[in-house]
Amino acid sequence: MHSRKAKMSLYTVNCKWEQDKAHVICVEEDSQIRILSEKIEQHTARLSETDLELLLQKERLEKAMNRVIELSGPFIHLSNNMVLIPLFGDLFEEVIMKNEHRLLRQIDEETVDRVIINFNGIGQIDERGVAALEHLIWEFQLMGVQIYLTGVTPDHSQWLHQYHFQANVKSISNLGQAIHQFFTTA
């Protein structure tokens, strides 16, 4: 409709007849549309903020997960030439891959002759995790390091056998025996 306020405006028109008279009610909709548009803009802004917050939280969680994975394979000195690497969590490829570079660098920077890899903290093992562990052990051995496995449970043993673990390593029943063996003969 044309009105005094504006050349063209949107109106809702309601008509009610009483005998031969029509009652027409015109409600300007521009204000309703403006209110609706403002609400849509507010919701859009809130969604944008929420998306940004979710993205930031996702990034924080990814950093925390990477840190947890890095901490799942610490490098602990037992002596000048012996290191303990206790593995924690499930033995998946990602765990080995995220720790591989750091562990190799630490082996290279120090005079390490022996590495004890302790399985006590390992839950499940998958095939790609076994392949990644074999590759890591092979890299350690290329650097002249003797590898010992400790804490291998019957379940671990079955998984290692099932996934054709063939690394040339020595196995010692538990960490206590390994430490006793190395430090009483040293």
Backbone torsions as a table, in degrees:
resi	resn	phi	psi	omega
1	MET	NA	156.3	169.5
2	HIS	-92.2	138.7	177.0
3	SER	-137.4	177.2	177.8
4	ARG	-69.4	-30.4	-177.4
5	LYS	-77.0	-38.0	-175.5
6	ALA	-146.5	152.4	179.2
7	LYS	-64.7	-43.4	179.6
8	MET	-133.4	126.7	177.9
9	SER	-139.3	153.4	178.8
10	LEU	-91.2	129.6	-179.0
11	TYR	-130.5	148.6	166.9
12	THR	-98.6	128.7	-176.0
13	VAL	-113.0	125.5	175.8
14	ASN	-117.0	137.5	-177.5
15	CYS	-129.4	134.6	178.1
16	LYS	-133.7	128.3	-179.0
17	TRP	-96.5	135.2	169.2
18	GLU	-125.1	103.4	-175.0
19	GLN	55.9	-112.2	-177.5
20	ASP	-103.0	9.5	178.4
21	LYS	-110.1	139.4	177.0
22	ALA	-109.7	132.3	174.5
23	HIS	-104.1	119.2	-177.6
24	VAL	-110.4	126.5	177.0
25	ILE	-116.7	124.3	179.2
26	CYS	-112.4	123.3	179.6
27	VAL	-115.0	119.6	-179.8
28	GLU	-66.4	131.3	-176.7
29	GLU	-100.0	-11.8	-179.2
30	ASP	-56.0	-42.1	-180.0
31	SER	-66.7	-37.8	178.0
32	GLN	-65.4	-42.8	179.1
33	ILE	-65.6	-40.1	179.1
34	ARG	-62.4	-44.4	178.5
35	ILE	-62.7	-44.4	178.8
36	LEU	-62.9	-42.8	178.0
37	SER	-61.2	-41.8	178.4
38	GLU	-63.2	-42.1	178.6
39	LYS	-63.9	-40.8	178.1
40	ILE	-63.1	-42.3	178.1
41	GLU	-62.7	-41.4	178.3
42	GLN	-63.3	-44.5	179.1
43	HIS	-64.7	-39.6	178.2
44	THR	-62.6	-44.0	178.5
45	ALA	-63.4	-42.9	179.3
46	ARG	-64.0	-40.3	177.4
47	LEU	-64.3	-39.0	177.9
48	SER	-63.1	-43.5	178.1
49	GLU	-63.2	-41.9	179.9
50	THR	-64.3	-42.2	178.0
51	ASP	-59.9	-43.3	179.6
52	LEU	-64.9	-43.1	178.3
53	GLU	-62.3	-42.4	178.7
54	LEU	-64.1	-40.2	178.1
55	LEU	-63.3	-43.6	178.9
56	LEU	-64.3	-41.5	178.2
57	GLN	-64.4	-39.9	178.3
58	LYS	-60.9	-44.6	178.8
59	GLU	-62.2	-42.4	178.1
60	ARG	-62.7	-42.6	179.0
61	LEU	-64.5	-40.0	178.0
62	GLU	-63.2	-42.4	177.8
63	LYS	-63.3	-42.2	179.1
64	ALA	-64.6	-42.2	178.5
65	MET	-63.2	-42.5	177.7
66	ASN	-62.0	-39.2	178.9
67	ARG	-66.0	-41.5	177.2
68	VAL	-61.6	-42.6	179.4
69	ILE	-64.5	-41.7	177.3
70	GLU	-61.7	-38.0	-179.3
71	LEU	-76.3	-8.8	-179.3
72	SER	-78.1	-3.7	177.3
73	GLY	-141.6	67.7	-178.2
74	PRO	-70.2	161.9	-178.3
75	PHE	-114.3	102.9	-173.2
76	ILE	-114.5	121.7	178.5
77	HIS	-75.2	126.6	173.0
78	LEU	-99.7	-28.2	175.3
79	SER	-157.5	-175.8	-179.5
80	ASN	-61.5	-31.7	-175.5
81	ASN	-119.3	9.6	-179.0
82	MET	-129.1	136.7	-176.9
83	VAL	-129.3	143.6	174.3
84	LEU	-107.4	129.8	173.7
85	ILE	-120.2	92.0	176.2
86	PRO	-81.1	124.3	179.7
87	LEU	-91.2	139.3	-179.1
88	PHE	-126.1	146.7	177.9
89	GLY	90.5	-160.1	178.5
90	ASP	-86.7	142.2	-178.7
91	LEU	-87.4	88.7	177.3
92	PHE	-113.9	161.3	-178.1
93	GLU	-54.1	-41.6	-177.4
94	GLU	-59.7	-38.6	-179.8
95	VAL	-62.1	-46.5	-179.5
96	ILE	-67.8	-46.6	-176.3
97	MET	-61.6	-39.5	-178.8
98	LYS	-72.2	-21.6	-179.0
99	ASN	-101.2	-17.5	-171.8
100	GLU	-55.8	-53.8	-175.9
101	HIS	-60.8	-45.0	-179.8
102	ARG	-61.9	-45.8	-178.9
103	LEU	-65.1	-43.5	178.8
104	LEU	-63.5	-40.3	179.0
105	ARG	-63.5	-43.2	-179.8
106	GLN	-66.3	-38.9	176.6
107	ILE	-62.5	-42.6	-177.7
108	ASP	-66.7	-38.8	-176.1
109	GLU	-75.0	-17.8	-176.1
110	GLU	-123.8	162.0	-179.7
111	THR	-90.1	81.8	-178.5
112	VAL	-103.3	126.3	178.2
113	ASP	-102.2	-29.5	-175.9
114	ARG	-132.7	140.9	174.9
115	VAL	-128.1	128.0	173.9
116	ILE	-102.6	119.3	175.7
117	ILE	-101.5	115.3	-175.5
118	ASN	-99.2	127.0	-177.8
119	PHE	-93.6	0.5	-175.3
120	ASN	-53.6	-34.9	-176.6
121	GLY	-93.1	8.6	-177.5
122	ILE	-90.8	133.4	175.0
123	GLY	-90.9	-99.4	-179.0
124	GLN	-89.4	161.4	178.8
125	ILE	-132.8	136.6	173.5
126	ASP	-118.1	168.9	-172.7
127	GLU	-60.9	-44.1	-179.1
128	ARG	-68.9	-31.1	175.5
129	GLY	-65.4	-41.2	177.5
130	VAL	-64.1	-43.7	179.1
131	ALA	-62.5	-41.2	179.1
132	ALA	-66.3	-39.9	177.5
133	LEU	-63.6	-44.2	177.3
134	GLU	-57.9	-43.3	-179.9
135	HIS	-63.6	-43.0	178.3
136	LEU	-62.1	-45.1	178.4
137	ILE	-60.9	-42.7	178.6
138	TRP	-60.3	-41.6	178.2
139	GLU	-65.7	-41.1	175.7
140	PHE	-58.9	-45.6	-177.7
141	GLN	-65.8	-34.5	175.4
142	LEU	-62.9	-25.7	178.7
143	MET	-87.5	5.1	176.5
144	GLY	86.0	21.8	-176.7
145	VAL	-101.7	135.0	174.9
146	GLN	-87.6	132.2	-175.9
147	ILE	-108.9	137.5	176.7
148	TYR	-126.7	135.9	174.5
149	LEU	-105.1	135.9	175.3
150	THR	-132.5	160.4	175.4
151	GLY	72.4	21.2	179.4
152	VAL	-77.5	119.0	-179.9
153	THR	-86.8	169.1	175.5
154	PRO	-56.9	-38.8	177.3
155	ASP	-64.1	-44.5	177.6
156	HIS	-58.9	-45.2	-178.7
157	SER	-59.2	-42.6	178.5
158	GLN	-63.6	-44.4	179.2
159	TRP	-64.2	-43.4	179.6
160	LEU	-61.2	-41.6	177.9
161	HIS	-66.8	-44.9	-179.1
162	GLN	-59.5	-37.1	-177.8
163	TYR	-96.1	16.2	171.8
164	HIS	59.2	47.0	176.3
165	PHE	-66.5	120.5	-175.0
166	GLN	-129.3	20.2	179.7
167	ALA	-66.7	144.8	179.6
168	ASN	-85.8	87.9	-178.2
169	VAL	-130.8	159.0	174.0
170	LYS	-97.9	144.2	-178.8
171	SER	-115.1	134.8	176.5
172	ILE	-124.3	136.0	-171.4
173	SER	-48.2	-53.4	-178.7
174	ASN	-143.8	168.3	-176.1
175	LEU	-63.8	-39.6	179.1
176	GLY	-58.9	-43.8	177.9
177	GLN	-64.2	-40.6	179.9
178	ALA	-62.2	-46.8	-179.7
179	ILE	-64.4	-43.5	177.9
180	HIS	-60.2	-45.1	-178.8
181	GLN	-62.1	-44.3	-175.8
182	PHE	-76.8	-32.7	-175.6
183	PHE	-93.8	-13.8	174.0
184	THR	-90.1	-20.3	178.3
185	THR	-98.0	-6.4	-176.1
186	ALA	-79.1	NA	NA
